Amino acid sequence: MKKLLIPLIFLSLQSFCQDNKTTMLKYPNSTGDIDFDSTLDRKDFQLCGKGYGYQYFNDGKGVLYEGEKKAIEQSFKEKYKSQNASKQTGLIRIRFVVNCKGETDRFRLIGTDENYQEKTFDKSITEQLLTIAKELKGWKPKAFQSKTEILAYDFYQYLIFKIKDGKITEILP
């Protein structure tokens, strides 16, 4: 019985590994990876790593931007034209990649209502937010010290906008 059981276990593991290889092609390396989309993303934007990025908070340094979060808030305060739209309340998250040179791309947007249910906001709001986010040019590369050098790396950043009647009430993180 033992002699028969070992080959059966080996065959089932072998088939699992083959299925796993196929599955790896369909799924990202990490939850939340943003794959290149030729209809949305710049073709000249280069990742520095092998397609893997960290979350902005992984190093405990928070948001790395020239002038810090206050400068980001100021940009939106100056450029965003509030909409008087009573049904435009909730959260809008813009998530994107910052590469090791401080360049940004792969912007993705999702909206939710006050109960965190997916919601589509008016384009006059979302297009403004996306445009302003893409214009932010003060991102600092994140880096860590190896034994021999400082290594910069790609990371994911997000901005969440609390919207009340078409007006920005808060920007997170």
VEXBA-549917 format. One line per field, with one value per residue (C-alpha): residue number from 1; residue in three letters; x, z, y. Coordinates in steps of 0.1 Angstrom, whole numbers. Each point is the difference from the previous one (the first is absolute). Example, Ala and Ser with C-alpha at 12.3 -4.5 7.8 and 13.67 -1.06 7.14 Angstrom:
REM residues 2
n: c(1:2) .
res: c(Ala:Ser) .
c1: c(123:14) .
c3: c(78:-7) .
c2: c(-45:34) .
//
This chain:
REM residues 173
n: c(1:2:3:4:5:6:7:8:9:10:11:12:13:14:15:16:17:18:19:20:21:22:23:24:25:26:27:28:29:30:31:32:33:34:35:36:37:38:39:40:41:42:43:44:45:46:47:48:49:50:51:52:53:54:55:56:57:58:59:60:61:62:63:64:65:66:67:68:69:70:71:72:73:74:75:76:77:78:79:80:81:82:83:84:85:86:87:88:89:90:91:92:93:94:95:96:97:98:99:100:101:102:103:104:105:106:107:108:109:110:111:112:113:114:115:116:117:118:119:120:121:122:123:124:125:126:127:128:129:130:131:132:133:134:135:136:137:138:139:140:141:142:143:144:145:146:147:148:149:150:151:152:153:154:155:156:157:158:159:160:161:162:163:164:165:166:167:168:169:170:171:172:173) .
res: c(Met:Lys:Lys:Leu:Leu:Ile:Pro:Leu:Ile:Phe:Leu:Ser:Leu:Gln:Ser:Phe:Cys:Gln:Asp:Asn:Lys:Thr:Thr:Met:Leu:Lys:Tyr:Pro:Asn:Ser:Thr:Gly:Asp:Ile:Asp:Phe:Asp:Ser:Thr:Leu:Asp:Arg:Lys:Asp:Phe:Gln:Leu:Cys:Gly:Lys:Gly:Tyr:Gly:Tyr:Gln:Tyr:Phe:Asn:Asp:Gly:Lys:Gly:Val:Leu:Tyr:Glu:Gly:Glu:Lys:Lys:Ala:Ile:Glu:Gln:Ser:Phe:Lys:Glu:Lys:Tyr:Lys:Ser:Gln:Asn:Ala:Ser:Lys:Gln:Thr:Gly:Leu:Ile:Arg:Ile:Arg:Phe:Val:Val:Asn:Cys:Lys:Gly:Glu:Thr:Asp:Arg:Phe:Arg:Leu:Ile:Gly:Thr:Asp:Glu:Asn:Tyr:Gln:Glu:Lys:Thr:Phe:Asp:Lys:Ser:Ile:Thr:Glu:Gln:Leu:Leu:Thr:Ile:Ala:Lys:Glu:Leu:Lys:Gly:Trp:Lys:Pro:Lys:Ala:Phe:Gln:Ser:Lys:Thr:Glu:Ile:Leu:Ala:Tyr:Asp:Phe:Tyr:Gln:Tyr:Leu:Ile:Phe:Lys:Ile:Lys:Asp:Gly:Lys:Ile:Thr:Glu:Ile:Leu:Pro) .
c1: c(0:28:17:-31:-7:34:-4:-36:12:28:-24:-25:28:14:-34:-4:33:-10:-33:19:22:-31:-16:31:-4:-36:6:23:31:-16:-35:-7:27:-9:7:8:-30:8:-33:8:37:30:21:32:-5:26:-1:34:-7:-12:-36:-4:-6:-4:-29:10:-4:23:30:-17:11:-35:-7:33:-8:18:-18:-17:-37:-6:13:-22:-31:11:1:-35:-13:14:-10:-32:-32:-26:-33:-33:-13:-22:1:38:10:23:36:22:32:28:27:32:36:30:32:35:5:-30:-21:-36:-25:-25:-27:-31:-32:-28:-29:-22:-30:-1:-8:31:-21:15:-12:6:6:-7:29:3:14:20:17:11:14:18:15:13:14:18:15:16:37:16:0:32:14:-1:32:17:36:15:33:18:-23:-33:-26:-30:-32:-35:-30:-37:-15:-36:-20:-35:-23:-30:-26:-31:-24:28:25:32:-3:32:29:14:25) .
c3: c(0:9:-34:-18:22:-7:-38:4:23:-25:-29:18:10:-35:-14:26:-10:-36:8:22:-29:-21:28:6:-35:8:34:11:22:28:9:-15:-27:-29:-33:-31:-20:-35:0:33:6:-15:-21:10:38:13:32:16:16:-15:0:38:20:37:17:9:37:0:12:27:-16:-11:-30:-16:-19:-3:26:14:2:4:-35:-15:18:-12:-37:2:19:-28:-30:9:-10:25:-15:16:-3:28:-10:-4:35:10:-5:-31:0:-25:1:-21:-3:9:-15:14:-19:17:-33:1:-21:0:16:10:15:20:18:29:17:37:6:-19:-29:-34:-16:-33:6:-25:-25:8:33:-8:-31:20:28:-24:-19:31:14:-32:1:35:-7:35:7:16:-7:29:7:25:9:-10:12:-28:-14:2:-22:-12:-8:-16:23:0:13:5:6:14:-3:23:-21:14:-26:-25:23:13:39:6:-17:14:9) .
c2: c(0:24:-7:10:31:17:1:13:29:8:1:23:23:1:9:27:16:0:16:25:11:7:18:22:14:11:16:28:-5:18:11:34:0:23:-16:21:10:14:19:19:0:17:-23:18:-5:-25:-19:-4:-34:-32:11:-2:31:6:18:36:-8:-31:19:20:33:10:22:12:31:34:22:-31:-6:38:6:-26:15:35:-12:-13:30:23:-20:-19:18:-11:-12:8:-35:-13:-36:-1:-11:-28:-11:0:-19:6:-27:2:-11:22:-14:2:33:16:-2:-10:-20:-28:21:-19:16:-15:17:-11:15:7:-36:-12:-13:6:32:19:37:27:3:37:-11:-31:14:30:-21:-23:29:18:-33:-7:36:-6:0:0:-37:-12:-35:-25:-18:-23:-5:-34:-11:18:27:19:-16:19:-19:3:4:4:32:10:32:-3:30:4:18:17:15:2:17:-15:-1:-20:-17:-32:-15) .
//
